[in-house]
């Protein structure tokens, strides 16, 4: 039964007992969906993927989460479930409970501020700065409002590169329609869906550049709700450019789940080779074709901490931080292997950080070149590895060490080792000095950040 909202959401608590069919691939999932006017505003995964054995998970979302932040009185919330395709998949859910705690909405401050916007092309009262789009269109605004809503504009208007009264402030990479939408959003927290649709890329990039967090969440949730096979690769390119891990993960997840429909399209073939391999990848073998030296909490391969595919919602996490740790891939037959694709652990929590990086310059050239939030993850990932391979039918001990290509070498104190991941979610591509024919690929952890945690696939090439 849909829940219609009458007040502001403070928090959401969800719990249930559930399991899937008890065998095969695990595909059962549940999510919350926020609706407005018959359209999806955003979604929120509840408990990950259902296990073969019954569990009783819980999930809590505070006021900073996507649905509480974006919800308005009159919106509705529903629960949806997915059981997967292919036949035989089931999901058993009982005692499902979703508790939405609400309170009266805050005072209509944003409505009062909206009265400070220009009407019918007039100039807003007490405005003191021009924001200028790429095409030269100027929008009048108030310095105090811009500084309050955007940490980046605060630096430009009030920081060491003080923007003097009366000067134009150029909004780089922003067209006139997007600029007007951004200004209105800063005064009202609202954005017209038609404008959002027509200027999505500009608004996503501008919201990242100027630290407009609510606009960014609104725009990326809108993008996710409008994903189709026809626009998925454009959205993926946008997520790549934005550099936000969660947005990129959502776009890659959609493309991966529709890879068979996309694999032969011109847009897919135009992607960089590493990205094509990551999304369409024969070397990302199933979990049953992977072996680990140990798994944290003794989880079974394919569950919990024993999941190292590139699109895993976890990673392979070794049992401890000490000793030798390795992951082995069985490609099923001898293949031409050119390298590896690696990532860190998916679900380790991260927090917002707000560094400001300035380029001083001199005189009139002095300006802010980069001052926007980034995700700073405590994180878990592998920073260097040794690699060895074996051919089909090789006897025990017949492993051959593989040397890295020049641009894939680790630090000098680790001779023969490959460099690994530089951050938790970024896709690292490392190449062998020479391609090798092998069925088995063993990746031995040399160094790591936080804990030995890895998602990995072999980079395969067609034999000439």
C-alpha positions in Angstrom: 0.0 0.0 0.0 1.6 3.3 -1.0 2.4 5.7 1.9 1.4 9.3 1.2 3.5 11.8 2.9 1.9 14.8 4.7 5.0 16.0 6.6 8.8 16.2 6.3 10.7 12.9 6.8 13.0 12.7 9.7 14.1 9.0 9.4 13.2 5.7 7.9 13.6 2.3 9.6 13.1 -1.0 7.7 13.3 -4.6 8.8 12.1 -8.1 7.6 13.0 -11.7 7.5 13.8 -13.0 4.0 15.6 -15.6 1.8 15.8 -16.6 -1.8 15.2 -19.9 -3.4 18.2 -21.5 -1.6 20.3 -22.3 -4.7 22.0 -20.8 -7.7 22.6 -17.1 -8.4 21.4 -14.7 -5.7 19.3 -12.0 -7.3 16.5 -11.1 -4.9 16.5 -7.4 -3.8 14.1 -4.9 -2.2 14.0 -1.1 -2.5 12.1 1.9 -1.4 10.7 4.1 -4.2 9.8 7.8 -3.8 7.1 8.9 -6.3 5.8 12.3 -7.3 3.0 12.8 -9.9 3.4 9.2 -11.1 7.1 9.6 -11.7 10.0 8.1 -9.8 12.0 10.7 -7.9 14.6 8.4 -6.5 15.1 4.9 -5.1 16.9 3.4 -2.1 18.2 -0.2 -1.8 17.1 -1.7 1.5 19.1 -4.9 2.3 21.4 -5.7 -0.6 20.9 -9.2 -2.1 18.9 -11.9 -0.4 20.9 -14.9 0.8 20.2 -18.6 0.5 19.6 -18.9 4.2 17.0 -16.8 6.0 18.3 -13.6 7.6 16.6 -10.7 9.4 18.3 -7.5 8.1 17.5 -4.0 9.2 18.2 -0.7 7.5 18.1 2.9 8.8 18.1 6.1 6.7 18.4 9.5 8.4 17.4 12.9 7.2 20.6 13.3 5.1 19.7 10.2 3.0 18.3 10.6 -0.5 14.6 9.9 0.1 14.2 12.0 3.3 16.1 14.8 1.6 14.1 14.9 -1.6 10.7 13.9 -0.3 7.9 16.5 -0.1 4.4 16.5 1.3 2.1 14.8 -1.2 4.8 12.4 -2.4 4.2 8.7 -1.9 6.6 5.9 -0.9 6.3 2.2 -2.0 8.3 -0.9 -1.5 9.4 -2.9 -4.6 11.1 -6.3 -4.9 13.0 -8.1 -7.6 13.4 -11.8 -7.9 15.6 -12.0 -11.0 15.0 -13.8 -14.3 16.0 -17.0 -15.9 13.5 -19.2 -14.2 13.3 -20.8 -10.8 14.1 -17.6 -8.8 11.9 -16.9 -5.8 12.1 -14.7 -2.8 10.3 -15.2 0.6 9.7 -12.1 2.6 7.9 -12.0 5.9 7.4 -9.5 8.8 8.3 -6.6 6.5 8.1 -3.4 8.5 8.9 0.1 7.2 8.6 2.9 9.7 8.7 6.5 8.4 9.1 9.1 11.1 7.9 12.5 10.1 7.6 16.0 11.6 5.9 19.2 10.3 7.9 20.8 7.5 10.3 23.6 8.4 9.2 27.3 8.0 8.8 28.4 4.5 12.1 30.2 4.4 12.8 29.2 0.8 9.5 30.6 -0.3 10.4 33.9 1.2 13.8 33.9 -0.4 12.1 33.1 -3.8 10.6 36.6 -3.5 14.1 38.0 -4.0 14.3 36.6 -7.5 13.8 38.8 -10.5 10.2 39.0 -11.9 9.6 39.5 -15.6 13.2 40.3 -16.4 13.5 43.0 -13.6 16.4 43.3 -11.3 16.1 41.6 -7.8 16.0 44.1 -4.9 19.4 44.7 -3.3 21.2 42.4 -5.8 24.9 43.1 -6.0 26.6 40.6 -8.3 26.2 39.3 -11.9 26.6 35.6 -12.6 27.5 35.2 -16.3 26.9 32.1 -18.4 29.2 30.8 -21.2 27.1 32.6 -23.8 27.4 35.9 -22.0 23.9 35.9 -20.4 24.0 37.6 -17.0 21.8 36.8 -14.0 21.6 39.2 -11.1 21.9 37.7 -7.6 22.9 38.4 -4.0 26.4 37.7 -2.8 25.2 36.6 0.7 22.8 34.0 -0.9 25.4 32.6 -3.3 28.0 32.4 -0.5 25.5 30.6 1.8 24.5 27.9 -0.7 27.9 27.2 -2.4 31.2 26.7 -0.6 33.0 27.3 -3.9 31.2 30.6 -4.5 31.9 31.6 -0.9 35.6 31.3 -1.6 35.3 33.3 -4.8 33.1 36.0 -3.2 34.5 36.2 0.4 37.8 34.3 0.4 41.4 35.1 -0.5 40.4 35.9 -4.1 37.8 38.4 -3.1 35.4 39.2 -5.9 34.9 43.0 -5.8 31.4 44.4 -5.9 30.1 45.1 -9.4 32.3 42.6 -11.2 30.8 39.8 -13.3 31.4 36.3 -11.9 31.7 33.8 -14.7 30.2 30.3 -14.2 32.4 28.2 -16.4 30.8 25.4 -18.4 27.3 26.6 -17.7 24.8 27.8 -20.4 22.1 30.4 -19.9 19.2 27.9 -19.2 21.3 25.9 -16.7 22.5 29.1 -15.0 19.0 30.4 -14.5 17.9 27.0 -13.1 20.9 26.9 -10.7 20.2 30.4 -9.4 16.5 29.6 -8.9 17.5 26.3 -7.1 19.8 28.2 -4.8 17.0 30.4 -3.7 14.2 27.8 -3.6 15.6 24.3 -3.5 13.4 23.6 -6.6 14.2 22.8 -10.2 11.9 22.3 -13.2 12.0 18.8 -14.5 11.9 19.9 -18.1 14.9 22.2 -17.6 16.6 19.4 -15.7 16.0 16.9 -18.6 17.2 19.3 -21.2 20.3 20.5 -19.3 21.2 17.4 -17.3 24.9 17.1 -18.1 25.5 20.8 -17.4 23.6 20.7 -14.1 25.3 17.5 -12.9 28.8 18.9 -13.6 28.0 22.4 -12.3 26.5 21.0 -9.0 29.7 19.0 -8.5 32.0 22.0 -9.4 30.1 24.4 -7.1 29.3 21.9 -4.3 25.6 22.2 -4.7 24.9 18.8 -2.9 21.1 18.8 -3.0 21.1 19.8 -6.7 23.6 17.0 -7.4 21.5 14.4 -5.6 18.4 15.6 -7.4 20.0 15.6 -10.8 21.7 12.2 -10.4 18.5 10.6 -9.0 16.6 12.0 -12.0 19.3 10.5 -14.3 18.9 7.1 -12.7 15.1 7.2 -12.9 15.3 8.0 -16.7 17.8 5.4 -17.6 17.1 3.4 -20.8 19.2 1.2 -23.1 19.3 4.1 -25.5 20.8 6.7 -23.1 22.7 4.4 -20.7 26.1 4.9 -22.3 25.7 8.7 -22.4 24.7 8.6 -18.7 27.8 6.4 -18.0 30.0 9.0 -19.7 28.4 11.7 -17.6 29.0 9.7 -14.4 32.6 9.1 -15.4 33.1 12.9 -16.0 31.4 13.8 -12.7 33.8 11.4 -10.8 31.2 10.5 -8.1 31.6 6.9 -7.0 27.9 6.3 -6.1 26.6 7.8 -9.4 29.2 5.9 -11.4 28.3 2.6 -9.6 24.6 3.0 -10.4 25.3 3.8 -14.1 27.8 0.9 -14.5 25.3 -1.4 -12.7 22.6 -0.6 -15.3 25.0 -1.0 -18.2 26.3 -4.3 -16.9 22.8 -5.7 -16.4 22.0 -4.8 -20.1 25.4 -5.6 -21.6 24.0 -8.1 -24.0 21.7 -5.4 -25.5 24.6 -2.9 -25.6 27.6 -4.9 -26.5 27.4 -4.6 -30.3 26.2 -1.0 -30.5 28.5 1.7 -31.9 28.4 3.7 -28.7 29.6 0.6 -26.7 32.4 -0.1 -29.2 33.5 3.6 -29.0 34.2 3.2 -25.3 37.9 3.0 -24.2 39.1 -0.7 -24.2 39.4 -0.9 -20.4 35.8 0.4 -19.9 34.5 -2.1 -22.5 36.3 -4.9 -20.8 35.0 -3.8 -17.4 31.4 -3.8 -18.7 31.3 -6.6 -21.1 34.0 -8.7 -19.8 34.6 -12.4 -20.3 37.5 -12.3 -17.8 35.1 -11.4 -14.9 34.5 -15.0 -14.2 31.7 -16.1 -11.9 32.4 -16.6 -8.2 32.4 -20.4 -8.5 35.5 -20.0 -10.7 37.4 -18.1 -8.0 39.5 -19.4 -5.2 40.9 -17.5 -2.2 43.6 -18.0 0.3 41.2 -17.1 3.1 37.9 -15.2 3.5 37.0 -12.8 6.3 34.5 -14.4 8.8 34.9 -17.7 6.9 32.2 -16.6 4.4 31.6 -19.0 1.6 32.8 -18.2 -1.9 30.1 -16.2 -3.6 28.6 -14.7 -0.4 29.5 -12.1 2.2 33.2 -11.2 2.0 33.9 -13.8 -0.7 32.7 -11.9 -3.7 35.4 -10.4 -6.0 33.7 -9.8 -9.3 34.0 -6.2 -10.6 30.3 -5.4 -10.0 30.3 -7.1 -6.6 28.5 -5.2 -3.9 31.3 -6.2 -1.5 34.7 -7.6 -2.4 37.0 -10.5 -1.5 38.3 -9.6 1.9 41.1 -11.7 3.4 40.6 -13.2 6.8 43.3 -11.0 8.4 45.7 -8.2 7.5 48.8 -10.4 8.1 50.4 -13.2 6.1 50.1 -14.1 2.4 46.8 -13.4 0.7 45.9 -14.4 -2.8 42.9 -14.7 -5.2 42.9 -17.1 -8.1 40.8 -16.9 -11.3 39.9 -20.0 -13.4 39.2 -18.7 -16.9 37.8 -22.1 -17.9 40.2 -22.6 -20.8 43.5 -21.2 -22.1 43.0 -17.5 -23.0 45.2 -14.7 -24.1 45.6 -12.6 -21.0 46.9 -9.0 -21.3 46.5 -7.7 -17.7 44.0 -7.2 -14.9 41.2 -4.9 -14.0 41.0 -4.1 -10.2 38.9 -2.2 -7.7 38.7 -1.9 -4.0 35.8 -2.9 -1.6 32.5 -1.5 -2.7 30.5 -1.1 0.6 33.1 0.3 3.0 31.6 3.6 4.4 32.8 7.0 3.4 32.2 10.5 4.6 32.1 14.0 3.0 35.2 16.0 3.2 35.5 19.6 2.0 39.0 20.5 1.0 39.6 23.7 -0.9 42.4 23.6 -3.4 43.4 27.0 -4.8 45.8 28.1 -7.6 47.1 31.5 -6.5 48.3 32.9 -9.9 49.2 36.5 -10.1 47.2 39.7 -10.7 44.2 39.4 -12.9 45.0 35.7 -13.5 44.5 34.8 -9.9 41.4 32.6 -9.5 40.0 29.5 -7.9 40.7 26.5 -10.2 39.3 23.8 -8.0 37.4 24.1 -4.8 34.7 21.5 -4.5 33.8 18.5 -2.3 35.1 15.1 -3.0 34.4 11.8 -1.3 37.2 10.9 1.0 37.0 7.1 1.9 38.8 5.5 4.8 38.4 2.6 2.4 39.9 -0.8 1.7 41.8 -1.6 -1.5 44.9 -3.4 -2.7 47.8 -1.1 -3.7 50.3 -3.6 -5.3 50.2 -7.3 -6.4 52.3 -10.1 -7.7 50.8 -12.1 -10.6 51.5 -15.6 -11.8 49.7 -17.8 -14.3 49.3 -21.5 -15.3 48.1 -23.1 -18.5 45.3 -25.7 -18.8 46.5 -29.1 -17.5 49.5 -27.6 -15.7 50.7 -29.6 -12.7 50.8 -28.2 -9.2 53.7 -25.8 -8.9 53.9 -25.0 -12.6 53.1 -21.4 -12.0 55.0 -18.8 -14.1 55.6 -15.3 -12.7 54.3 -12.5 -14.9 56.2 -9.2 -15.2 54.4 -5.8 -15.4 54.5 -3.4 -18.3 56.5 -0.3 -17.6 53.5 1.9 -16.8 52.1 -0.9 -14.5 55.1 -1.3 -12.2 54.8 -0.8 -8.5 57.3 1.2 -6.4 61.0 0.3 -6.7 61.0 -1.4 -3.3 58.7 -4.0 -4.8 60.6 -5.3 -7.8 58.4 -7.3 -10.2 55.2 -6.2 -8.6 52.3 -4.5 -10.3 50.8 -1.3 -9.1 47.3 -1.7 -7.8 44.3 0.6 -7.0 44.8 4.3 -6.2 41.4 4.6 -4.4 38.5 2.5 -3.4 36.1 2.6 -6.4 38.4 3.8 -9.3 38.9 1.1 -11.9 42.7 0.3 -12.1 44.0 -1.3 -15.3 47.4 -3.0 -15.1 49.0 -4.6 -18.1 51.5 -7.5 -18.5 54.9 -6.7 -20.1 53.9 -9.5 -22.6 50.6 -11.1 -23.1 50.4 -14.7 -21.8 48.3 -17.7 -22.6 46.8 -19.1 -19.4 43.8 -20.6 -17.9 44.6 -19.8 -14.3 45.6 -16.4 -12.9 46.8 -15.9 -9.3 46.9 -12.4 -7.8 49.0 -12.2 -4.6 48.6 -9.1 -2.4 51.9 -7.3 -1.8 50.5 -4.1 -0.1 47.1 -2.7 0.7 45.2 0.2 2.2 43.1 -0.5 5.3 42.6 -4.3 4.7 43.3 -6.7 1.8 40.1 -6.2 -0.2 39.8 -6.7 -3.9 37.4 -6.9 -6.9 39.3 -8.2 -9.9 38.9 -9.6 -13.4 41.4 -10.7 -16.1 41.9 -8.4 -19.1 41.4 -10.7 -22.1 42.2 -10.1 -25.7 41.2 -12.0 -28.9 44.0 -14.2 -30.2 45.4 -12.9 -33.5 
